[in-house]
Amino acid sequence: MLDLTVNLHTLGFESGLGENEKELLFLRARSAGLNICGCAHATFLCKLAHSLREIIKRRAANGDSLASERDDDSGLCVGILGMGHIGKQMLLSLLETTEIKPSHIKISTRRPETAVEFTQRGIECYFDNRKLAAWANVLFLCCLPSHLPKVCADLHSHLPKYCFVYSFISAVPVNRLAKLLGHNFILKPQYDFVAFDAADMWLAQSHLPMALKDPIMVQASCPLAMSGGISLGWKWVYGVLYTLLNICTSASLGSGDALTLINDLFQLKGQHTVKFSAQSYVNSSYASGLIPDE
């Protein structure tokens, strides 16, 4: 599509800004970067969880020692609570960059009629937070902070034990959210900002799924080596690893099988590769007393 505003600076976003306002323009790039990184990391986690469940399903079908799951539970069920800007971006990311089927994604929003374009693609949309929580393996909280008390009141004591809650609500810390929900299987990314000369790179892609396929954006948003001026702490990485372990636990796998699958998932097979062990998750004294089936 032809952009008719190219080189017409008077029609640009910055043309009506004063000098003091122009000093805040960096916030546009920062906001775009948070949007891309937030959805990229959440999508990456979904890919890992989906792949792990598929591995469990395949090995169970082959009749090995791993516990089998019911057929209706084999696919990763993803629920999105809230269909504002971040909810829609998260949904597009899942649809266009993962192998999760539309039938395994459901939405709860106060205005289901605004999601017609997604229901036409096979996604079920309704307004029932408890129903969504009872169904989902992964639940994304994408509501506004002002709506959180009502949402938590709906969900309190209705979240299944192994339902993983991923919060995009930056204003509410995890400890507070855990109390409001009566649930402790929660992960919330904590982003920090560092000096970066080329922060405007985040504005180069306006379509999120395209940004997630751009090699430059992928490299800049890598959780372990973020080079785009936005930093994500190691606590998020630890949270991801414990999430994968909990998925194995929910499938009634012993510690030995769970560690084998997680190492296989990350392809930790090289001669000089350090694999995950029981000591990676618990202290040495406790790990020494574990048996493979425990």
KEVEXRO-231311 format. One record per residue (C-alpha): residue number from 0; x, y, z. Coordinates in Angstrom, 2 decimals, decimal comma, always signed. Layout:
% residues N
 resi       u       v       w
  NUM       X       Y       Z
...
% end
This chain:
% residues 294
 resi       u       v       w
    0   +0,00   +0,00   +0,00
    1   +1,33   +3,43   -1,00
    2   +2,00   +5,82   +1,89
    3   +0,82   +9,23   +0,68
    4   +2,40  +11,01   +3,65
    5   +5,99  +10,12   +2,75
    6   +8,19  +13,26   +2,79
    7   +5,17  +15,37   +3,89
    8   +6,63  +16,36   +7,23
    9   +3,70  +18,59   +8,21
   10   +1,54  +15,45   +8,36
   11   +3,99  +13,57  +10,55
   12   +3,38  +12,69  +14,17
   13   +6,07  +15,07  +15,42
   14   +5,00  +18,15  +13,46
   15   +2,54  +19,42  +16,07
   16   +4,78  +18,86  +19,07
   17   +6,51  +21,56  +21,07
   18  +10,17  +21,39  +22,10
   19   +9,36  +20,01  +25,55
   20   +7,07  +17,37  +24,06
   21   +9,71  +16,27  +21,55
   22  +11,95  +15,32  +24,45
   23   +9,45  +12,57  +25,26
   24   +9,38  +11,03  +21,78
   25  +11,61   +8,20  +22,98
   26   +8,58   +6,87  +24,85
   27   +6,98   +5,87  +21,53
   28   +9,87   +3,55  +20,73
   29   +9,93   +2,26  +24,29
   30   +6,21   +1,47  +24,15
   31   +6,58   -0,31  +20,81
   32   +9,55   -2,27  +22,15
   33   +7,61   -3,38  +25,23
   34   +4,72   -4,50  +23,03
   35   +6,96   -6,53  +20,73
   36   +9,10   -8,03  +23,51
   37   +6,12   -8,81  +25,73
   38   +4,28  -10,71  +23,01
   39   +7,47  -12,34  +21,71
   40   +8,41  -13,76  +25,11
   41   +4,87  -14,93  +25,87
   42   +4,65  -16,57  +22,44
   43   +8,01  -18,26  +22,95
   44   +6,76  -19,69  +26,24
   45   +3,63  -21,01  +24,53
   46   +5,78  -22,65  +21,85
   47   +7,84  -24,40  +24,51
   48   +4,78  -25,54  +26,45
   49   +3,04  -26,72  +23,28
   50   +6,13  -28,63  +22,11
   51   +6,58  -30,25  +25,52
   52   +2,99  -31,46  +25,60
   53   +3,37  -32,83  +22,07
   54   +6,49  -34,74  +23,12
   55   +4,61  -36,20  +26,09
   56   +1,73  -37,15  +23,80
   57   +3,98  -38,86  +21,22
   58   +5,98  -40,82  +23,77
   59   +2,83  -41,91  +25,55
   60   +1,41  -43,10  +22,22
   61   +4,58  -45,14  +21,65
   62   +3,84  -47,01  +24,88
   63   +6,98  -46,12  +26,82
   64   +7,15  -45,55  +30,57
   65   +5,79  -42,02  +30,49
   66   +2,32  -41,39  +31,81
   67   -0,31  -41,04  +29,11
   68   -2,73  -38,13  +28,96
   69   -6,34  -38,06  +27,94
   70   -6,82  -37,27  +24,25
   71   -8,86  -34,16  +25,00
   72   -6,04  -32,77  +27,17
   73   -3,17  -33,41  +24,76
   74   -3,18  -30,00  +23,06
   75   -2,14  -26,83  +24,88
   76   -5,28  -24,80  +25,71
   77   -4,60  -21,06  +25,72
   78   -7,04  -18,57  +27,20
   79   -6,82  -14,80  +26,71
   80   -8,70  -12,69  +29,22
   81   -9,24   -9,26  +27,74
   82   -9,30   -8,16  +24,11
   83   -7,82   -4,71  +24,24
   84   -4,65   -3,81  +22,37
   85   -2,30   -6,28  +24,07
   86   -4,90   -9,08  +23,98
   87   -5,36   -8,72  +20,22
   88   -1,62   -8,53  +19,62
   89   -1,08  -11,67  +21,69
   90   -3,79  -13,49  +19,79
   91   -2,33  -12,52  +16,40
   92   +1,10  -13,68  +17,56
   93   -0,26  -17,11  +18,53
   94   -2,22  -17,51  +15,31
   95   +0,54  -16,47  +12,94
   96   +3,73  -17,69  +14,61
   97   +2,82  -20,90  +16,47
   98   +1,31  -24,29  +15,64
   99   -1,43  -23,94  +18,26
  100   -4,79  -24,61  +16,59
  101   -7,50  -21,93  +16,70
  102   -9,76  -24,47  +18,41
  103   -7,27  -24,51  +21,31
  104   -7,51  -20,75  +21,85
  105  -10,45  -19,09  +23,61
  106  -11,17  -15,52  +24,64
  107  -13,16  -13,94  +27,44
  108  -14,00  -10,29  +26,88
  109  -16,74   -7,90  +27,94
  110  -17,50   -7,27  +24,26
  111  -17,40  -10,59  +22,36
  112  -19,04   -8,91  +19,36
  113  -15,80   -7,03  +18,65
  114  -13,95  -10,31  +17,97
  115  -15,92  -11,36  +14,89
  116  -12,78  -11,54  +12,73
  117  -11,31  -14,09  +15,12
  118  -14,45  -16,17  +15,63
  119  -14,53  -16,58  +11,86
  120  -11,13  -18,25  +12,16
  121  -12,44  -20,83  +14,61
  122  -11,72  -19,14  +17,94
  123  -14,45  -19,25  +20,57
  124  -15,15  -15,90  +22,20
  125  -17,49  -15,19  +25,11
  126  -17,72  -13,26  +28,38
  127  -17,22  -15,80  +31,15
  128  -13,94  -15,52  +33,03
  129  -14,53  -18,58  +35,21
  130  -15,37  -20,76  +32,24
  131  -12,18  -19,66  +30,51
  132  -10,02  -20,28  +33,59
  133  -11,48  -23,76  +34,13
  134  -10,63  -24,71  +30,53
  135   -7,21  -23,12  +29,96
  136   -3,77  -24,59  +30,59
  137   -2,26  -21,14  +30,04
  138   -4,23  -18,01  +30,93
  139   -3,05  -14,59  +29,75
  140   -4,28  -11,66  +31,82
  141   -4,60   -8,79  +29,34
  142   -7,17   -6,65  +31,15
  143   -6,71   -3,10  +32,40
  144   -5,48   -2,58  +35,98
  145   -8,80   -0,89  +36,79
  146  -10,63   -4,11  +35,85
  147   -8,36   -6,38  +37,86
  148  -10,36   -6,41  +41,17
  149  -13,47   -7,65  +39,34
  150  -11,48  -10,18  +37,31
  151   -9,74  -11,55  +40,40
  152  -13,05  -11,78  +42,25
  153  -14,38  -13,88  +39,36
  154  -11,35  -16,15  +39,27
  155  -10,55  -16,52  +42,97
  156  -10,55  -20,20  +43,98
  157  -11,73  -21,19  +40,49
  158   -8,31  -21,63  +38,87
  159   -7,21  -25,27  +38,46
  160   -4,00  -26,11  +40,32
  161   -1,89  -26,42  +37,15
  162   -3,42  -23,52  +35,25
  163   -0,48  -21,25  +34,42
  164   -1,32  -17,53  +34,69
  165   +0,79  -15,08  +32,68
  166   +0,18  -11,46  +33,60
  167   +0,68   -8,46  +31,32
  168   -0,56   -6,12  +34,07
  169   +2,65   -4,29  +34,94
  170   +1,22   -2,25  +37,83
  171   +0,48   -5,27  +40,04
  172   +3,36   -7,35  +41,52
  173   +3,17  -11,14  +41,51
  174   +2,77  -11,46  +45,29
  175   -0,23   -9,15  +45,24
  176   -1,73  -10,94  +42,25
  177   -1,30  -14,31  +43,95
  178   -3,30  -13,12  +46,95
  179   -6,05  -11,64  +44,77
  180   -6,38  -14,84  +42,73
  181   -5,76  -17,37  +45,51
  182   -3,33  -19,01  +43,11
  183   +0,48  -19,27  +43,00
  184   +1,29  -20,57  +39,50
  185   +1,90  -17,10  +38,06
  186   +4,59  -15,47  +35,93
  187   +4,93  -11,76  +35,18
  188   +7,83  -10,38  +33,14
  189   +9,70   -7,48  +34,68
  190  +11,30   -5,22  +32,08
  191  +14,00   -2,62  +32,65
  192  +15,41   -0,06  +30,26
  193  +19,05   +0,52  +29,39
  194  +20,75   +3,17  +27,27
  195  +20,38   +2,42  +23,56
  196  +21,18   +4,76  +20,65
  197  +18,97   +3,06  +18,04
  198  +15,76   +2,69  +20,04
  199  +13,71   +3,83  +17,02
  200  +14,29   +0,38  +15,50
  201  +11,20   -0,77  +17,43
  202   +9,07   +1,56  +15,28
  203  +10,23   -0,03  +12,02
  204   +7,54   -2,75  +12,10
  205   +3,94   -1,76  +12,81
  206   +2,54   -5,29  +12,30
  207   +3,50   -7,43  +15,28
  208   +3,54  -10,89  +13,59
  209   +5,87   -9,46  +10,92
  210   +8,09   -8,00  +13,64
  211   +8,35  -11,41  +15,29
  212   +9,72  -12,81  +12,01
  213  +12,22   -9,99  +11,45
  214  +15,75  -11,29  +12,27
  215  +16,77   -7,90  +13,70
  216  +13,74   -7,79  +15,99
  217  +14,23  -11,41  +17,03
  218  +17,84  -10,75  +17,99
  219  +16,95   -7,53  +19,83
  220  +14,22   -9,25  +21,86
  221  +16,17  -12,38  +22,80
  222  +15,48  -12,88  +26,54
  223  +19,09  -13,81  +27,37
  224  +20,89  -11,20  +25,27
  225  +18,50   -8,33  +24,66
  226  +20,25   -5,70  +22,58
  227  +17,39   -3,29  +21,93
  228  +17,55   -1,19  +25,08
  229  +15,04   -3,35  +26,97
  230  +16,27   -5,81  +29,57
  231  +14,45   -8,85  +30,98
  232  +15,73  -10,34  +34,22
  233  +16,80  -13,93  +34,80
  234  +13,81  -14,47  +37,08
  235  +11,65  -14,77  +33,98
  236  +13,91  -17,49  +32,57
  237  +13,77  -19,37  +35,86
  238   +9,99  -19,02  +35,82
  239   +9,83  -20,54  +32,34
  240  +11,91  -23,55  +33,41
  241   +9,72  -24,19  +36,47
  242   +6,64  -23,82  +34,27
  243   +7,91  -26,63  +32,04
  244   +8,59  -28,76  +35,10
  245   +5,04  -28,14  +36,36
  246   +3,65  -29,26  +33,00
  247   +5,49  -32,55  +33,43
  248   +4,23  -32,83  +37,00
  249   +0,65  -32,27  +35,86
  250   +1,15  -35,21  +33,47
  251   +2,20  -37,40  +36,44
  252   +5,78  -37,77  +35,23
  253   +8,60  -38,66  +37,61
  254  +11,61  -36,38  +38,04
  255  +13,82  -38,53  +35,79
  256  +11,37  -38,51  +32,88
  257  +10,64  -34,81  +33,33
  258  +14,31  -33,85  +33,17
  259  +14,84  -36,06  +30,12
  260  +11,99  -34,37  +28,26
  261  +13,09  -30,85  +29,18
  262  +16,65  -31,60  +28,03
  263  +15,26  -33,06  +24,80
  264  +13,09  -29,98  +24,32
  265  +16,13  -27,69  +24,41
  266  +18,19  -30,25  +22,49
  267  +20,81  -30,39  +25,24
  268  +22,66  -33,37  +23,80
  269  +26,10  -32,08  +22,83
  270  +29,27  -33,50  +24,35
  271  +30,14  -30,25  +26,09
  272  +26,55  -29,20  +26,85
  273  +25,51  -28,84  +30,47
  274  +22,17  -30,60  +30,91
  275  +19,46  -29,82  +33,43
  276  +19,53  -32,05  +36,48
  277  +17,55  -32,26  +39,71
  278  +20,07  -29,83  +41,25
  279  +19,02  -27,28  +38,62
  280  +15,62  -27,03  +40,31
  281  +16,12  -27,94  +43,98
  282  +19,01  -27,85  +46,45
  283  +21,57  -30,65  +46,41
  284  +20,50  -32,23  +49,71
  285  +16,89  -32,59  +48,55
  286  +17,89  -33,70  +45,04
  287  +20,11  -36,46  +46,42
  288  +17,08  -38,09  +48,02
  289  +14,94  -38,10  +44,88
  290  +14,24  -41,29  +43,01
  291  +13,61  -41,16  +39,21
  292   +9,90  -41,92  +39,57
  293   +9,34  -39,30  +42,27
% end
